[in-house]
Amino acid sequence: MIAHAYREICSMLMGEYSSNSREELNAKLDAFALESGTLNLTSELPTGSSPAPDAPPTAVPASFVTAAAALVRAHTTTDNARSRSRALFEGQARRRGVQPDVGPTSERWFRMQKFFAGHVHDRTTPDREFLEGRFKQEAEFFEETLSMLAEPAVSTLDVLDEILEDANT
């Protein structure tokens, strides 16, 4: 459950600054599946290892080619997890008005997110190993980084409380 939660939080945070490829690809996959379902592949493919030399080529419907091209275009233009991780930290840096090198932190976040994603359904590693091993290290990095990301919002709570107190008096 912890790995699930951490993976989802990581994905949500990275989605704030870049697209989630699953979201963009879903509509394209649906269109592709719909178009591929209209093909009768068993009757259109020649029997044997190659078509007869004088057989006319089988036409592929334009709608199928269009759906396949859109799917490939969407796949190649969506951000991968590594670039989404970098976008998260670059976006945070821009918000704060500083431009540090976010490369090492974003790479570390990417590896941590990948670790949690890989352990979501791990039923073989004993709890003791999780509590003392790499899982603990990754959880500590996650919590420290999340705290750092939330720090600006938390630091303004006192000011907001004062504003609200003044407004309500």
Backbone as JSON, one array per atom type, in Angstrom:
{
  "sequence": "MIAHAYREICSMLMGEYSSNSREELNAKLDAFALESGTLNLTSELPTGSSPAPDAPPTAVPASFVTAAAALVRAHTTTDNARSRSRALFEGQARRRGVQPDVGPTSERWFRMQKFFAGHVHDRTTPDREFLEGRFKQEAEFFEETLSMLAEPAVSTLDVLDEILEDANT",
  "N": [[0.83, -1.2, 0.0], [1.95, 1.23, 0.74], [3.89, 1.63, -1.23], [2.19, 1.86, -3.44], [0.82, 4.25, -2.77], [2.96, 6.12, -2.63], [3.9, 5.95, -5.27], [1.68, 6.94, -6.68], [1.49, 9.56, -5.67], [3.93, 10.59, -6.54], [3.54, 10.44, -9.32], [1.34, 12.15, -9.63], [2.47, 14.61, -8.79], [4.5, 14.94, -10.71], [2.89, 15.17, -12.91], [1.92, 17.73, -12.66], [3.59, 19.45, -13.99], [4.16, 18.4, -16.43], [2.91, 16.32, -19.11], [1.03, 13.32, -18.59], [1.77, 10.44, -20.11], [0.01, 8.29, -20.37], [-2.54, 9.45, -20.18], [-2.68, 11.02, -22.53], [-2.33, 9.1, -24.5], [-4.49, 7.35, -24.27], [-6.93, 8.07, -25.66], [-6.02, 7.94, -28.27], [-5.22, 5.27, -28.44], [-7.72, 4.07, -28.13], [-9.0, 4.9, -30.52], [-7.31, 3.68, -32.38], [-7.68, 0.98, -31.75], [-10.37, 0.71, -32.37], [-10.32, 1.14, -35.15], [-8.58, -0.93, -35.95], [-10.12, -3.09, -35.34], [-11.93, -3.16, -37.36], [-10.7, -4.31, -39.49], [-10.41, -7.24, -41.39], [-8.31, -9.38, -40.85], [-7.68, -12.07, -41.31], [-8.82, -12.76, -43.78], [-7.63, -10.98, -45.46], [-4.92, -11.38, -45.54], [-2.44, -13.07, -47.4], [-2.22, -16.62, -48.02], [0.29, -18.97, -47.0], [3.89, -18.38, -47.18], [4.48, -16.11, -48.65], [2.9, -13.65, -50.82], [1.25, -14.46, -53.94], [3.08, -13.84, -56.97], [1.69, -12.28, -58.9], [-0.46, -11.26, -57.53], [-2.76, -8.73, -56.57], [-1.95, -5.87, -54.56], [-3.01, -5.66, -51.14], [-5.24, -3.3, -50.03], [-4.89, -0.96, -47.43], [-7.1, 0.47, -45.21], [-7.57, 4.01, -45.19], [-8.4, 5.25, -42.84], [-7.46, 3.54, -40.87], [-4.66, 3.78, -41.18], [-4.41, 6.5, -40.58], [-5.23, 6.51, -37.86], [-3.22, 4.88, -36.77], [-0.95, 6.44, -37.3], [-1.5, 8.74, -35.74], [-1.41, 7.63, -33.19], [1.29, 6.81, -33.01], [2.54, 9.34, -33.28], [1.6, 10.65, -30.95], [2.73, 9.0, -29.0], [5.5, 9.39, -29.4], [5.8, 12.06, -28.76], [5.06, 12.46, -26.13], [6.07, 13.03, -22.77], [8.62, 11.15, -21.13], [9.08, 9.3, -18.06], [11.47, 10.16, -16.86], [11.93, 12.72, -18.0], [9.61, 13.95, -17.12], [10.04, 13.96, -14.4], [12.21, 15.72, -14.24], [10.94, 18.04, -15.19], [9.21, 18.58, -13.05], [10.96, 19.47, -10.98], [12.23, 21.6, -12.25], [10.03, 23.24, -12.68], [9.31, 23.83, -10.04], [11.59, 25.24, -9.26], [11.42, 27.51, -10.92], [9.1, 28.65, -9.87], [10.0, 29.49, -7.41], [11.8, 31.34, -8.1], [14.47, 30.83, -8.43], [17.23, 29.31, -10.14], [18.6, 26.66, -9.85], [20.8, 23.85, -10.52], [18.89, 21.29, -11.33], [19.22, 18.73, -12.07], [20.62, 16.48, -10.65], [18.85, 16.07, -8.43], [16.38, 15.64, -9.7], [16.98, 13.34, -11.13], [17.46, 11.57, -9.05], [14.91, 11.55, -7.9], [13.48, 10.4, -10.0], [14.63, 7.8, -10.04], [13.78, 6.93, -7.51], [10.97, 7.03, -7.79], [10.66, 5.12, -9.77], [11.56, 2.89, -8.38], [9.51, 2.59, -6.41], [7.32, 2.13, -8.1], [8.08, -0.31, -9.13], [7.79, -1.94, -6.94], [5.18, -2.11, -6.2], [3.49, -4.35, -6.36], [4.92, -6.24, -4.97], [5.16, -9.12, -3.35], [6.92, -10.78, -2.26], [9.18, -9.86, -0.91], [10.29, -9.76, 2.38], [8.67, -8.05, 5.15], [10.43, -7.06, 7.08], [12.83, -6.66, 5.68], [12.0, -4.61, 4.0], [11.52, -2.59, 5.88], [14.04, -2.07, 6.85], [15.79, -1.89, 4.73], [16.43, -0.89, 1.37], [13.92, 0.13, 0.74], [13.23, 1.65, 2.96], [15.19, 3.66, 2.78], [14.42, 4.88, 0.35], [11.87, 5.76, 1.03], [12.5, 7.63, 3.0], [13.93, 9.53, 1.47], [11.85, 10.31, -0.23], [10.04, 11.5, 1.61], [11.61, 13.6, 2.66], [12.06, 15.11, 0.35], [9.45, 15.7, -0.42], [8.71, 17.25, 1.74], [10.42, 19.42, 1.32], [9.34, 20.38, -1.07], [6.86, 21.22, -0.19], [7.46, 23.18, 1.62], [7.49, 26.08, 0.96], [4.7, 26.68, 0.89], [3.87, 25.99, 3.46], [5.38, 27.77, 4.97], [4.1, 30.17, 4.63], [1.77, 30.02, 6.03], [1.46, 31.19, 8.61], [1.4, 33.92, 7.98], [-0.9, 33.98, 6.39], [-2.79, 33.23, 8.32], [-2.7, 35.49, 9.98], [-3.68, 37.45, 8.21], [-6.29, 36.49, 7.78], [-7.24, 36.64, 10.41], [-7.16, 39.43, 10.85], [-9.01, 40.2, 8.9], [-11.34, 39.1, 9.87], [-11.91, 40.52, 12.16]],
  "CA": [[0.0, 0.0, 0.0], [2.82, 2.4, 0.8], [4.47, 1.8, -2.56], [1.1, 2.39, -4.27], [0.59, 5.65, -2.42], [4.11, 6.93, -3.05], [3.92, 5.99, -6.73], [0.61, 7.83, -7.14], [1.85, 10.94, -5.32], [5.0, 10.96, -7.48], [2.93, 10.62, -10.63], [0.53, 13.36, -9.57], [3.36, 15.78, -8.74], [5.16, 15.09, -12.01], [1.86, 15.59, -13.83], [1.66, 19.16, -12.53], [4.48, 20.21, -14.85], [4.27, 17.75, -17.74], [1.78, 15.44, -19.35], [1.13, 11.9, -18.31], [1.61, 9.8, -21.42], [-1.17, 7.42, -20.37], [-3.71, 10.27, -20.45], [-2.69, 11.43, -23.93], [-2.4, 7.95, -25.39], [-5.73, 6.59, -24.15], [-7.86, 8.35, -26.76], [-5.4, 7.45, -29.51], [-5.32, 3.81, -28.41], [-9.11, 3.71, -28.39], [-9.25, 5.08, -31.95], [-6.56, 2.65, -33.09], [-8.35, -0.3, -31.51], [-11.61, 0.73, -33.14], [-9.99, 0.97, -36.56], [-8.01, -2.25, -36.2], [-11.21, -4.05, -35.23], [-12.7, -3.2, -38.62], [-9.96, -5.08, -40.48], [-10.57, -8.7, -41.35], [-6.95, -9.76, -41.18], [-7.54, -13.45, -41.8], [-9.15, -12.87, -45.2], [-6.82, -10.05, -46.24], [-3.55, -11.84, -45.62], [-2.29, -14.21, -48.29], [-1.82, -17.85, -47.37], [1.67, -19.31, -47.31], [4.89, -17.46, -46.65], [4.5, -14.86, -49.41], [1.78, -13.61, -51.76], [1.55, -14.84, -55.32], [3.73, -12.71, -57.64], [0.78, -11.42, -59.65], [-1.6, -10.88, -56.69], [-2.82, -7.29, -56.33], [-1.69, -5.54, -53.14], [-4.2, -5.44, -50.31], [-5.32, -1.91, -49.6], [-5.13, -0.72, -46.02], [-7.99, 1.63, -45.13], [-6.94, 5.27, -44.8], [-8.74, 5.54, -41.45], [-6.54, 2.75, -40.05], [-3.34, 4.42, -41.28], [-4.52, 7.76, -39.83], [-5.27, 6.18, -36.43], [-1.89, 4.39, -36.4], [-0.03, 7.59, -37.33], [-1.8, 9.58, -34.59], [-0.92, 6.91, -32.02], [2.76, 6.91, -33.02], [2.89, 10.74, -33.01], [1.34, 10.92, -29.53], [3.71, 8.26, -28.21], [6.84, 9.97, -29.51], [5.87, 13.43, -28.23], [4.77, 12.55, -24.7], [7.25, 12.98, -21.91], [8.83, 9.92, -20.38], [9.13, 9.55, -16.61], [12.68, 10.91, -16.53], [11.73, 14.13, -18.35], [8.55, 14.45, -16.25], [10.69, 14.22, -13.12], [12.98, 16.95, -14.4], [9.99, 19.15, -15.3], [8.72, 18.87, -11.71], [11.92, 20.27, -10.23], [12.43, 22.86, -12.97], [8.85, 24.06, -12.39], [9.43, 24.31, -8.66], [12.66, 26.25, -9.23], [10.88, 28.74, -11.52], [8.14, 29.23, -8.91], [10.73, 30.11, -6.3], [12.65, 32.39, -8.64], [15.88, 30.43, -8.49], [17.5, 28.37, -11.21], [19.71, 25.75, -9.54], [20.87, 22.65, -11.35], [17.95, 20.32, -10.75], [19.52, 17.42, -12.63], [20.84, 15.4, -9.68], [17.66, 15.81, -7.63], [15.34, 15.05, -10.55], [17.4, 11.98, -11.45], [17.25, 10.79, -7.83], [13.45, 11.4, -7.78], [13.1, 9.43, -11.03], [15.0, 6.46, -9.58], [12.93, 6.61, -6.38], [9.64, 6.76, -8.32], [10.75, 3.84, -10.47], [11.66, 1.87, -7.34], [8.19, 2.36, -5.84], [6.48, 1.52, -9.13], [8.5, -1.7, -9.25], [7.48, -2.71, -5.72], [3.76, -1.99, -5.89], [2.89, -5.68, -6.17], [5.95, -7.13, -4.44], [4.66, -9.9, -2.22], [7.95, -11.74, -1.89], [10.17, -9.28, -0.01], [9.79, -9.74, 3.76], [8.46, -6.72, 5.71], [11.63, -6.64, 7.81], [13.78, -6.13, 4.69], [11.49, -3.31, 3.58], [11.66, -1.61, 6.95], [15.45, -1.79, 7.14], [16.61, -1.84, 3.52], [16.34, 0.2, 0.39], [12.59, 0.73, 0.82], [13.31, 2.69, 3.99], [15.97, 4.77, 2.23], [13.61, 5.55, -0.66], [10.79, 6.46, 1.73], [13.09, 8.81, 3.65], [14.19, 10.52, 0.42], [10.54, 10.8, -0.65], [9.49, 12.39, 2.63], [12.44, 14.8, 2.72], [11.82, 15.89, -0.86], [8.09, 16.21, -0.34], [8.76, 18.34, 2.72], [11.06, 20.55, 0.66], [8.4, 20.91, -2.05], [5.74, 21.84, 0.52], [7.96, 24.21, 2.52], [7.01, 27.45, 0.71], [3.3, 26.8, 1.26], [3.78, 25.92, 4.92], [5.99, 28.97, 5.56], [3.18, 31.31, 4.53], [0.55, 29.79, 6.81], [1.36, 32.2, 9.67], [0.98, 35.18, 7.35], [-2.3, 33.82, 6.02], [-3.58, 33.27, 9.56], [-2.8, 36.89, 10.4], [-4.57, 38.14, 7.27], [-7.65, 36.05, 8.09], [-7.6, 37.18, 11.72], [-7.45, 40.85, 10.64], [-10.23, 40.32, 8.1], [-12.5, 38.68, 10.66], [-12.1, 41.34, 13.36]],
  "C": [[0.87, 1.25, 0.0], [3.42, 2.67, -0.57], [3.42, 2.35, -3.53], [0.92, 3.88, -4.02], [1.73, 6.54, -2.89], [4.17, 7.04, -4.56], [2.87, 6.97, -7.24], [0.92, 9.29, -6.83], [2.94, 11.43, -6.27], [4.42, 11.28, -8.84], [2.11, 11.91, -10.68], [1.4, 14.62, -9.58], [4.04, 16.01, -10.08], [4.16, 15.56, -13.06], [1.51, 17.07, -13.74], [2.47, 19.98, -13.54], [4.69, 19.58, -16.22], [3.14, 16.74, -17.88], [2.09, 14.01, -18.94], [0.83, 11.17, -19.61], [0.39, 8.9, -21.47], [-2.43, 8.22, -20.72], [-3.79, 10.63, -21.92], [-2.86, 10.25, -24.87], [-3.73, 7.22, -25.35], [-6.69, 6.82, -25.31], [-7.32, 7.82, -28.08], [-5.45, 5.92, -29.57], [-6.74, 3.34, -28.69], [-9.43, 3.81, -29.88], [-8.55, 4.0, -32.77], [-7.24, 1.29, -32.96], [-9.64, -0.39, -32.32], [-11.33, 0.47, -34.62], [-9.42, -0.42, -36.85], [-9.06, -3.34, -36.09], [-12.02, -4.16, -36.51], [-11.98, -4.0, -39.7], [-10.23, -6.56, -40.31], [-9.22, -9.27, -41.79], [-6.83, -11.17, -41.74], [-7.86, -13.56, -43.28], [-8.27, -11.98, -46.06], [-5.39, -10.52, -46.41], [-3.46, -13.05, -46.56], [-1.88, -15.45, -47.5], [-0.39, -18.18, -47.79], [2.62, -18.25, -46.79], [4.97, -16.16, -47.42], [3.35, -14.87, -50.41], [2.22, -14.08, -53.15], [2.12, -13.63, -56.06], [2.76, -11.78, -58.36], [-0.45, -11.0, -58.85], [-1.6, -9.37, -56.47], [-2.57, -7.0, -54.85], [-3.01, -5.3, -52.41], [-4.17, -4.01, -49.81], [-5.6, -1.85, -48.1], [-6.0, 0.53, -45.94], [-7.26, 2.87, -44.61], [-7.21, 5.59, -43.33], [-7.83, 4.77, -40.48], [-5.15, 3.38, -40.03], [-3.34, 5.73, -40.48], [-4.49, 7.51, -38.33], [-3.89, 5.7, -35.96], [-0.89, 5.54, -36.35], [-0.25, 8.5, -36.12], [-1.28, 8.94, -33.31], [0.6, 7.02, -31.92], [3.2, 8.33, -32.7], [2.72, 11.06, -31.53], [2.38, 10.23, -28.65], [5.08, 8.92, -28.24], [6.93, 11.37, -28.93], [5.56, 13.53, -26.75], [6.06, 12.38, -23.91], [7.38, 11.61, -21.26], [9.0, 10.28, -18.91], [10.35, 10.38, -16.21], [12.49, 12.41, -16.84], [10.61, 14.75, -17.51], [9.12, 14.77, -14.86], [11.47, 15.53, -13.17], [12.05, 18.17, -14.46], [9.43, 19.55, -13.94], [9.68, 19.8, -10.99], [12.26, 21.58, -10.93], [11.25, 23.8, -12.71], [8.89, 24.62, -10.98], [10.48, 25.41, -8.56], [12.17, 27.57, -9.81], [9.91, 29.42, -10.57], [8.85, 30.0, -7.81], [11.67, 31.2, -6.78], [14.13, 32.07, -8.66], [16.05, 29.41, -9.6], [18.7, 27.48, -10.89], [19.74, 24.61, -10.54], [20.0, 21.58, -10.7], [18.24, 18.9, -11.21], [19.73, 16.32, -11.62], [19.59, 15.06, -8.86], [16.57, 15.16, -8.47], [15.7, 13.62, -10.92], [17.17, 11.06, -10.24], [15.76, 10.53, -7.63], [12.96, 10.36, -8.78], [13.41, 8.01, -10.57], [14.12, 6.01, -8.42], [11.53, 6.23, -6.86], [9.61, 5.41, -9.03], [10.84, 2.68, -9.47], [10.27, 1.55, -6.77], [7.27, 1.7, -6.85], [6.82, 0.03, -9.28], [8.16, -2.57, -8.05], [6.01, -2.63, -5.32], [3.13, -3.34, -5.6], [3.89, -6.71, -5.66], [5.4, -7.84, -3.2], [5.72, -10.87, -1.7], [8.97, -11.17, -0.9], [9.59, -9.2, 1.4], [9.66, -8.3, 4.29], [9.71, -6.19, 6.4], [12.66, -6.03, 6.85], [13.32, -4.77, 4.19], [11.75, -2.24, 4.63], [13.1, -1.22, 7.22], [16.29, -1.55, 5.9], [16.37, -0.63, 2.65], [14.97, 0.88, 0.44], [12.59, 1.87, 1.83], [14.07, 3.9, 3.47], [15.16, 5.57, 1.22], [12.48, 6.34, 0.0], [11.31, 7.72, 2.42], [13.39, 9.9, 2.63], [12.88, 11.14, -0.04], [10.01, 11.83, 0.34], [10.29, 13.67, 2.75], [12.17, 15.71, 1.52], [10.42, 16.48, -0.84], [8.0, 17.37, 0.65], [9.36, 19.6, 2.1], [10.11, 21.18, -0.35], [7.26, 21.67, -1.38], [6.18, 23.03, 1.37], [7.46, 25.62, 2.22], [5.55, 27.65, 1.12], [3.14, 26.84, 2.77], [4.33, 27.19, 5.55], [5.08, 30.18, 5.49], [1.92, 31.14, 5.37], [0.38, 30.81, 7.93], [0.87, 33.53, 9.13], [-0.49, 35.11, 6.96], [-3.22, 33.85, 7.24], [-3.76, 34.69, 10.05], [-3.75, 37.67, 9.51], [-6.03, 37.77, 7.58], [-8.12, 36.6, 9.43], [-7.96, 38.66, 11.6], [-8.76, 41.04, 9.89], [-11.46, 39.99, 8.9], [-12.71, 39.51, 11.91], [-12.71, 42.67, 13.03]]
}
